[in-house]
């Protein structure tokens, strides 16, 4: 039994899994609910399934890239559960889990076998303005281009799009539609980070004993956090 936690974007999602099976899930798509809802979701799932944290086999957390605040809340919570219950801590790539959701999505525009095997999948997480966190995966969910932060313009990814179909999706994909207008660029709406997409990856990590140090593990931010002062708090 693995408790999966996803808080890398505005989505707050918690799923309980057994092997590859989804047992229970709670999700919120409201902005800035991680601090108020994450603990509630975890407590609700555990109580609903008559479980204590010590009865879990592991806790898995989406490690990023993504929102600095969301990642801090999710990872801190997961580390606390793992350390307190003395169970393994697993980390899962936010982008790889998101890609897994798109590859298996019933509305995948490149789902036909003859096309699917040639297609790359590009999950995009909004990083403000025209910047996104992204990576590329093949139809087997294997990474084909490393995670990076990219400022999107009409030339971005042109080398890949000239050779193969690419499906774009995630919280940063919508703003890229008008810019990435190549004939090989396809967009899949409605694919957002979810703890349910983490299940195959956390299950594999558990079997391979690929665990993190619950005391020292840190999220993968990709970019340094830059604190800003809201204009309304500036006194003249």
Secondary structure, DSSP 8 states (H G I E B T S, - for coil): -EEEEE-SSS-EEEEEEETTEEEEEEEE-STT-HHHHHHHHHHHHHHHTT--GGG-SEEEEE--SS-HHHHHHHHHHHHHHHHHHT-EEEEE-HHHHHHHHHHT-TT-TT-SHHHHTT-EEEEEEE-STTEEEEEEE-TTS-EEEEEEEEE--TTTTHHHHTTS-EEEESTTTGGGTTT---TTEEE-TT----HHHHHHHHHHHHHTT--B-TTT-----SS-------GGG---
